Amino acid sequence: MKSKRQQKILEIIATNDIETQEELINALKDEGYNATQATVSRDIRQLKLLKLTTGGVYKYVAPKSELENSSKYNHALFSSIIDITYALNNVVIKTTPGLAQAVAAGIDSLNDSDVLGCVAGDDAIILVSKSEEASIRITDKISKIAEN
């Protein structure tokens, strides 16, 4: 039941602009799934759903395993990058206010083995890589994605 419900959640957010958990619960109910707020909250966490803003409206989106293959997702996520630079094995990424955590989640979903982890605040991310060479490569990769 859980996997079917989670699959339905992915279908719902792919075809509808869902801004809140309550809207998601109601959409699930319309599809024949009765779920509590706690269950939906757990599903959102397990599915690693992101909340992105489009035109001032926040909505749930599913993370992509390879962001480079999704130009629409890329553009929405990586267009919020204002600056990116590296120092030794750290990469500092500055974003528009409120989007650093979404960008960090997007970077994490790239599954780059050179990325040890990201720490995001409101408008800045510190990415720790395995080496300075990895930081250079990661900086170039993210910069290219952000340019497109």
N, C-alpha and C positions, 0 to 999 in steps of 0.2 A: 504494500500500500504506500509506503514511504517513497519508494523510487518512482512509482506512478504519479504521486502527488508532486514530487519535485520536478519530474518531466513536464507535468502540466503547468507548473509555475514558470518554467523556462519558456514554454509555448505562449503563456499569457503575457509575459513581459516582452517577448519578441514581437507580439502583434498589438500591444496596447501600451499606452503611457501610464504606468502605474507609479504614483507618487508616494503612497503610504502603505503600511502593512494592512490597514483597514480596507483599502481599495483592493489589495491582493486577496484578503480573506473573502471579500464579497465576490470577486471574480472566480475564486475557487468554488465558492458556494454555487454560483451560476453554472459551474461545470460538474456539479454533483459531489464535491469534496467538502466535508465539514471539518474545518481546522480551527484550532484556537490561536490566539495571538502568540502564545508561547511556542506552539508548533511551527507557525509561519516564521517567527523570529529565528528559531533553530534551523529551519530550512534555508533561510536567507544566509545565515552564517556558514552552513555546510556547503551551499552552492557558491559561496564567495561572491554573492551579488554585489555590484557596485551601485552607487547612486551618483549619476552624472547630471549636470545641468545642461539644458538645451533651451536657449531663449529665456533664461530666468526661471525655468521650471525644472525641478529635480525629478528624475525617474530612475527606476531600477533597470539595470542592464546586467547581462551575464558577462563574466570575463572571458576573453578569448585566450586560447592556449598559445596562439601565435599572433600577436597583435599586428604584425607587419602584413598579414594576409587580409586585414579588415580595414580598408581605407576610411570608412565612415566612423568606425570606432576610434581608429587612430586619430583622425582629425579632431573629433570631439575631445578626446583625452589629451593628446600631445600638443594640441594647439594652445593649451593653457600654459605651456612652458615659456617662461620669460628669459631665463638664462641657465646655462649649464656649463660647469667648469670642474676640473679635477685638481687634486693635490695628493700626490703619492697614491695610496690605495683608496682614496675617498673621492666621490663625485658629489658635488653640491648642485642641486637642481632647484631653481626658484620658479614658482608657478603663480598664477593669479590666485588671489585669496579664496580659500575654501576648497581648492582642488588638489592640493598636495597628496592627500591620502588616496584619492582615486588614481592619480598618476603613479604613486608608489605601488598600489595594488596591480596596476597595469604592467609595471616593470617586473614585479614579482611573477606575474603570469607568463612572462617571456621565458621563464625557466632557464635562464642563462646560468650555466654552471660557474661562471666567474663572479656572479653576484652573490655575496655572502648574506646580504640583507639590506633592507631599507628602513629608515626611521623617518616618519613624516609628521610635520606639524600642520599648520593651517596653510602656509604658502611656501614652505621649503622642505626639501628632502635631503637627507644625507644617505648616500648609498655607499656601502663598504664592499670593496672588491678584493679579489685574491692578491692583486699586485698592481703596480703602477701601470704596467703594460695593459693589463685588463681594464684599468680605469680609462686609459686613452681609447681603447677599442669600444668600450661601453659608451663613453661620451660621444664618439663619432656616430655610433649606431643610433643612439637616442636623438642626436642632433639631426640626422638624416630623416628619421621618422617624423620629427617635429616640423621639418621644412616642407614635407609633402603634405 
